[in-house]
């Protein structure tokens, strides 16, 4: 049951609800904790940078986040936008697209109004500040722009957004009413927007993954369900694929290679990432050394490319940075 569904259920049954039966699972949810942390920052009107590993479904995460922000108290109006259309655009086109997106803040519906074309970066920065001020004045409530695919934004636009937000915060020390969340690929670079915080969009914990894969389907073998959840490593794309297969009535095979194949096109995407890495002997040797699933001390020079490829994830072990292979499904491609 999602957070929104739980709220609707509590409203329907009425009265005081002292304890949510799903609370223990929720508190143990790794990705759920990250979501709560992100919601806290957004509610404080602080910009957030979300580092999203490959196959982590940031678009779906932001849609759920927008619903949570809307039903919480106080409610926050959010816009979820995809910034991938900025890839390869000319500066003038990128400026106009960004202004059009930002101009929707505080509006009840998407509008077709196209802002005037800025002639240079100075005019673009001025337009950004004007749109923030307009949203601040016109919105009936706090508003947030939630954007994914931000790795496709030109560096100059990120710099201008940062300057606009710093100015906006300085202008309203008594309390901002607009904020921004940028979700971008892990390793895309050190990005800051004003007083922003960077938060990793971590994979699902095993209990979270099993709950999503099961999807309320009755009669499932819980042992096999846990095994499948563990096999996916909590990678949201694989978890979603496994859940769709279960809800379609198809059985999930137990043999690792067949299980991976049953998860559809995403498995081919992961296989492609593994094949590219194996073309580099140093990276291939490092990945092979992690196949047993045990943590290894982080070696930045080789682990950064593997993390960007989505094949390993960082953890803390004994107080120091370590890395582990991201999922047994990835190890199955190498054995």
Backbone torsions as a table, in degrees:
resi	resn	phi	psi	omega
1	UNK	NA	126.6	179.8
2	UNK	-72.9	168.1	179.3
3	UNK	-61.4	-39.7	178.1
4	UNK	-65.2	-42.9	179.8
5	UNK	-63.7	-38.1	178.5
6	UNK	-64.5	-40.4	179.6
7	UNK	-64.7	-43.0	178.6
8	UNK	-62.1	-41.7	-179.9
9	UNK	-63.0	-43.0	-179.8
10	UNK	-64.6	-39.3	178.9
11	UNK	-65.6	-34.6	-177.7
12	UNK	-71.8	-39.9	-176.7
13	UNK	-79.7	-20.4	176.4
14	UNK	69.3	175.4	178.4
15	UNK	73.6	-178.3	-177.9
16	UNK	-89.1	127.4	177.3
17	UNK	-101.5	114.0	-173.8
18	UNK	-83.9	-29.3	-176.4
19	UNK	-151.3	132.3	176.9
20	UNK	-86.1	121.3	-178.8
21	UNK	-57.5	-23.8	-179.6
22	UNK	-89.6	5.8	-171.5
23	UNK	-61.7	-41.0	-179.0
24	UNK	-59.9	-43.9	178.9
25	UNK	-65.1	-40.0	-179.0
26	UNK	-63.6	-41.3	-177.1
27	UNK	-69.9	-25.0	179.0
28	UNK	-89.0	-6.7	-177.4
29	UNK	-72.0	120.7	-177.2
30	UNK	-67.8	-49.8	-179.7
31	UNK	-68.6	-32.4	177.2
32	UNK	-62.7	-37.8	178.0
33	UNK	-65.9	-40.1	177.4
34	UNK	-63.2	-39.7	179.4
35	UNK	-64.0	-41.1	179.0
36	UNK	-64.2	-38.8	178.8
37	UNK	-64.0	-41.9	179.2
38	UNK	-65.2	-43.4	178.8
39	UNK	-59.8	-38.6	-179.9
40	UNK	-61.1	-45.8	179.9
41	UNK	-65.2	-41.2	-179.8
42	UNK	-64.9	-41.1	179.5
43	UNK	-64.9	-25.5	175.1
44	UNK	-83.9	5.3	-179.3
45	UNK	59.8	33.8	177.0
46	UNK	-101.5	130.6	177.2
47	UNK	-58.9	146.9	-178.3
48	UNK	-130.6	136.6	170.3
49	UNK	-107.6	123.2	-179.9
50	UNK	-107.7	118.7	178.1
51	UNK	-89.1	112.1	-172.9
52	UNK	-108.4	114.3	174.7
53	UNK	-64.7	164.8	177.4
54	UNK	-58.9	146.0	176.2
55	UNK	64.5	23.4	-178.1
56	UNK	-96.4	2.0	175.1
57	UNK	54.2	58.2	179.5
58	UNK	-64.2	-29.5	179.7
59	UNK	-62.6	-47.9	178.2
60	UNK	-63.9	-38.0	178.5
61	UNK	-61.5	-43.3	-178.6
62	UNK	-69.8	-34.1	176.0
63	UNK	-62.9	-43.7	176.8
64	UNK	-64.7	-40.0	179.2
65	UNK	-61.7	-41.8	-179.8
66	UNK	-61.4	-40.4	177.4
67	UNK	-65.0	-43.8	179.4
68	UNK	-60.6	-41.6	179.9
69	UNK	-67.4	-33.3	-178.0
70	UNK	-72.3	-38.1	-175.0
71	UNK	-88.7	-14.1	178.8
72	UNK	-74.8	173.6	178.7
73	UNK	-120.9	125.6	-5.1
74	UNK	-75.1	152.5	-179.5
75	UNK	-71.3	143.6	178.2
76	UNK	-122.1	126.9	176.9
77	UNK	-80.8	127.9	-174.6
78	UNK	-124.6	150.6	169.8
79	UNK	-120.0	127.5	175.7
80	UNK	-102.4	123.3	-176.2
81	UNK	-130.8	152.1	178.2
82	UNK	-104.6	121.2	-177.5
83	UNK	-94.8	5.7	-179.8
84	UNK	-60.9	-29.1	177.0
85	UNK	-60.5	-14.0	178.5
86	UNK	-74.6	-14.9	-176.6
87	UNK	-61.6	123.6	176.3
88	UNK	75.4	7.0	-178.8
89	UNK	-77.6	152.0	171.4
90	UNK	-68.9	159.3	-176.3
91	UNK	-56.1	-45.1	-177.1
92	UNK	-63.3	-40.1	178.8
93	UNK	-67.1	-41.1	179.2
94	UNK	-64.5	-39.2	177.6
95	UNK	-60.4	-49.0	-175.3
96	UNK	-66.0	-40.2	178.3
97	UNK	-61.1	-45.9	-178.5
98	UNK	-63.2	-42.9	179.3
99	UNK	-65.6	-38.1	178.5
100	UNK	-63.0	-43.1	179.7
101	UNK	-65.4	-48.1	-177.7
102	UNK	-65.8	-29.3	-179.9
103	UNK	-68.4	-11.1	178.8
104	UNK	-83.6	-11.9	-179.0
105	UNK	-59.5	130.7	177.1
106	UNK	83.6	-2.4	-179.7
107	UNK	-93.5	147.2	-179.7
108	UNK	-70.4	-34.5	-177.7
109	UNK	-136.1	157.7	174.2
110	UNK	-64.5	136.9	179.4
111	UNK	-111.5	158.7	178.3
112	UNK	-93.9	0.9	-177.4
113	UNK	-62.0	127.3	-180.0
114	UNK	-102.5	122.6	180.0
115	UNK	-65.1	157.2	179.4
116	UNK	-62.7	147.5	-175.4
117	UNK	-74.0	118.9	175.7
118	UNK	-70.2	146.5	-176.5
119	UNK	-95.5	-17.1	177.7
120	UNK	-157.8	179.1	-177.0
121	UNK	-65.3	-34.0	178.2
122	UNK	-61.3	-44.0	178.4
123	UNK	-66.8	-36.1	178.2
124	UNK	-63.9	-46.1	178.8
125	UNK	-62.1	-41.2	178.6
126	UNK	-61.5	-41.7	-180.0
127	UNK	-65.3	-39.2	176.8
128	UNK	-58.4	-47.8	-178.8
129	UNK	-63.6	-39.3	179.5
130	UNK	-64.4	-40.1	179.9
131	UNK	-67.3	-38.3	176.7
132	UNK	-63.0	-43.2	179.5
133	UNK	-65.3	-39.2	179.3
134	UNK	-63.5	-44.2	178.2
135	UNK	-63.6	-38.7	179.6
136	UNK	-61.6	-40.6	-177.6
137	UNK	-78.5	-39.4	-167.7
138	UNK	-89.3	-27.1	-173.4
139	UNK	-68.4	142.3	177.4
140	UNK	-79.3	-11.9	-176.2
141	UNK	-154.7	173.6	176.0
142	UNK	-62.4	146.9	-176.7
143	UNK	-132.3	153.2	-179.4
144	UNK	-140.9	138.2	172.8
145	UNK	-101.6	118.8	-178.0
146	UNK	-110.0	110.8	-172.1
147	UNK	-122.2	134.6	174.2
148	UNK	-116.7	162.7	-174.2
149	UNK	78.7	24.6	-175.0
150	UNK	-70.6	-12.3	176.3
151	UNK	-65.4	-15.0	179.0
152	UNK	-89.3	-3.2	178.4
153	UNK	-74.4	133.9	174.3
154	UNK	-59.0	145.0	-178.3
155	UNK	-56.6	-38.8	-178.0
156	UNK	-62.3	-36.0	-180.0
157	UNK	-70.5	-38.7	176.6
158	UNK	-62.4	-41.3	177.7
159	UNK	-62.2	-41.1	-179.6
160	UNK	-69.5	-38.5	175.4
161	UNK	-61.1	-41.2	178.7
162	UNK	-60.7	-46.9	-179.7
163	UNK	-62.8	-40.1	-179.8
164	UNK	-64.7	-41.9	-178.0
165	UNK	-71.7	-36.7	175.6
166	UNK	-60.2	-43.5	178.6
167	UNK	-64.8	-41.3	-179.5
168	UNK	-62.5	-45.6	179.4
169	UNK	-63.3	-40.2	180.0
170	UNK	-66.9	-31.1	-179.2
171	UNK	-74.9	-25.5	-176.1
172	UNK	-125.7	62.8	-179.6
173	UNK	-64.1	-20.6	180.0
174	UNK	-75.8	-12.1	177.8
175	UNK	146.1	116.8	176.4
176	UNK	-76.6	155.5	178.3
177	UNK	-121.0	0.0	179.4
178	UNK	-128.2	142.4	174.2
179	UNK	-144.8	173.7	-172.7
180	UNK	-139.7	136.8	171.6
181	UNK	-122.3	126.5	176.4
182	UNK	-115.0	117.5	174.5
183	UNK	-99.6	124.2	-178.2
184	UNK	-138.2	162.5	-178.0
185	UNK	-60.6	138.7	176.1
186	UNK	-57.0	136.5	179.5
187	UNK	83.8	6.2	-178.1
188	UNK	-73.4	-9.0	178.2
189	UNK	129.4	165.5	179.8
190	UNK	-84.4	105.8	-175.5
191	UNK	-116.2	136.9	175.0
192	UNK	-134.6	141.2	173.2
193	UNK	-124.5	102.2	-178.0
194	UNK	56.7	-134.6	-179.2
195	UNK	-85.6	48.6	-172.6
196	UNK	-77.3	159.1	174.2
197	UNK	-119.3	137.2	177.1
198	UNK	-97.5	127.0	-178.3
199	UNK	-127.9	131.8	178.6
200	UNK	-77.3	133.6	174.1
201	UNK	-83.9	86.6	-172.5
202	UNK	-71.2	160.8	176.1
203	UNK	-72.3	166.7	179.8
204	UNK	-70.6	145.4	170.5
205	UNK	-72.7	167.0	-175.6
206	UNK	-62.1	-40.3	179.7
207	UNK	-66.7	-40.4	177.7
208	UNK	-62.1	-45.6	-178.1
209	UNK	-63.1	-44.0	-179.7
210	UNK	-63.1	-38.9	179.9
211	UNK	-64.0	-41.6	-179.4
212	UNK	-71.5	-42.2	-179.7
213	UNK	-63.6	-43.1	179.9
214	UNK	-64.1	-40.3	174.0
215	UNK	55.3	29.7	179.2
216	UNK	79.5	4.8	179.0
217	UNK	-72.2	128.0	-177.6
218	UNK	-84.6	154.2	174.5
219	UNK	81.7	10.5	179.9
220	UNK	-76.7	144.5	174.0
221	UNK	-71.7	111.0	-175.0
222	UNK	-65.2	-31.0	178.0
223	UNK	-66.2	-44.7	178.3
224	UNK	-68.6	-36.6	178.7
225	UNK	-61.2	-43.0	177.6
226	UNK	-64.9	-37.8	179.8
227	UNK	-65.5	-40.6	178.7
228	UNK	-66.2	-43.2	178.4
229	UNK	-60.0	-42.6	178.9
230	UNK	-65.5	-37.4	-179.5
231	UNK	-63.0	-38.5	-179.5
232	UNK	-71.8	-17.5	-177.2
233	UNK	67.9	9.4	-177.4
234	UNK	78.2	7.8	176.3
235	UNK	-63.3	117.0	-171.5
236	UNK	-53.7	-38.9	179.7
237	UNK	-61.8	-42.9	178.7
238	UNK	-70.5	-38.2	178.2
239	UNK	-61.7	-44.6	179.6
240	UNK	-62.6	-42.7	179.7
241	UNK	-63.0	-42.7	178.8
242	UNK	-65.0	-41.0	179.3
243	UNK	-62.7	-41.6	178.5
244	UNK	-61.9	-39.8	-179.0
245	UNK	-66.7	-41.3	179.5
246	UNK	-64.0	-44.8	-177.0
247	UNK	-71.0	-19.1	176.3
248	UNK	-80.4	-5.2	179.7
249	UNK	92.5	-0.4	-179.8
250	UNK	-82.2	141.3	177.6
251	UNK	-80.5	149.1	176.6
252	UNK	-96.4	122.5	179.5
253	UNK	-64.8	157.7	-177.7
254	UNK	-93.9	-25.2	-178.4
255	UNK	-72.6	130.0	-171.1
256	UNK	-53.9	-46.6	-176.6
257	UNK	-63.7	-41.1	179.7
258	UNK	-70.4	-36.7	178.6
259	UNK	-63.0	-44.6	179.5
260	UNK	-62.4	-43.1	-179.7
261	UNK	-63.0	-32.8	-176.9
262	UNK	-71.8	-12.3	-175.4
263	UNK	-87.6	5.8	168.3
264	UNK	86.5	-160.1	-172.0
265	UNK	-59.3	-27.8	-178.8
266	UNK	-62.1	-33.6	177.9
267	UNK	-61.4	-37.9	177.3
268	UNK	-66.7	-35.5	177.3
269	UNK	-64.1	-43.9	178.1
270	UNK	-65.0	-40.5	178.3
271	UNK	-61.2	-38.2	177.8
272	UNK	-63.9	-39.8	177.8
273	UNK	-64.2	-40.1	178.1
274	UNK	-64.8	-43.2	-179.1
275	UNK	-61.7	-40.0	179.1
276	UNK	-64.5	-44.1	-179.7
277	UNK	-63.0	-38.0	-176.7
278	UNK	-69.8	-10.7	174.9
279	UNK	-73.7	-16.2	176.7
280	UNK	-105.5	116.3	-174.0
281	UNK	-61.1	-38.2	-178.4
282	UNK	-66.3	-46.5	179.7
283	UNK	-66.8	-38.6	179.8
284	UNK	-63.7	-42.5	178.8
285	UNK	-64.0	-39.8	179.8
286	UNK	-65.0	-43.7	179.8
287	UNK	-64.1	-40.9	178.1
288	UNK	-60.8	-34.4	-178.4
289	UNK	-70.6	-13.4	-178.7
290	UNK	-102.7	3.7	-173.8
291	UNK	-63.0	-27.2	-178.3
292	UNK	-73.9	-7.3	177.4
293	UNK	86.9	-2.6	179.7
294	UNK	-81.2	145.0	177.2
295	UNK	-66.3	149.2	175.5
296	UNK	-132.6	144.7	178.2
297	UNK	-54.5	139.1	-177.1
298	UNK	-67.1	134.5	172.2
299	UNK	-120.3	101.5	-168.0
300	UNK	-55.7	-40.2	-173.4
301	UNK	-63.2	-33.5	179.7
302	UNK	-103.3	-27.2	-176.2
303	UNK	-79.1	-29.3	179.5
304	UNK	-60.5	-47.3	177.7
305	UNK	-63.9	-35.8	179.3
306	UNK	-68.6	-35.7	177.7
307	UNK	-68.6	-42.4	177.3
308	UNK	-61.7	-32.9	178.2
309	UNK	-73.6	-10.6	178.4
310	UNK	83.9	16.8	-173.0
311	UNK	-99.7	-20.0	177.0
312	UNK	-132.2	167.0	176.2
313	UNK	-138.3	148.1	179.6
314	UNK	-81.7	146.8	174.0
315	UNK	-141.0	169.6	172.7
316	UNK	-105.9	126.7	177.9
317	UNK	-135.5	124.1	-177.9
318	UNK	56.6	32.4	175.6
319	UNK	80.0	5.6	-178.3
320	UNK	-127.8	156.1	-179.7
321	UNK	-67.5	128.9	174.7
322	UNK	-129.2	170.8	173.8
323	UNK	-133.4	153.7	173.4
324	UNK	-136.9	159.4	174.1
325	UNK	-64.5	143.5	-167.7
326	UNK	-72.5	-29.5	-178.6
327	UNK	-160.9	147.1	172.2
328	UNK	-57.3	-26.0	177.4
329	UNK	-61.1	-34.9	177.7
330	UNK	-71.7	-40.3	177.1
331	UNK	-61.7	-34.3	-178.9
332	UNK	-64.0	-25.0	177.8
333	UNK	-76.3	-14.7	-174.5
334	UNK	-109.0	-2.0	-177.6
335	UNK	-114.1	NA	NA
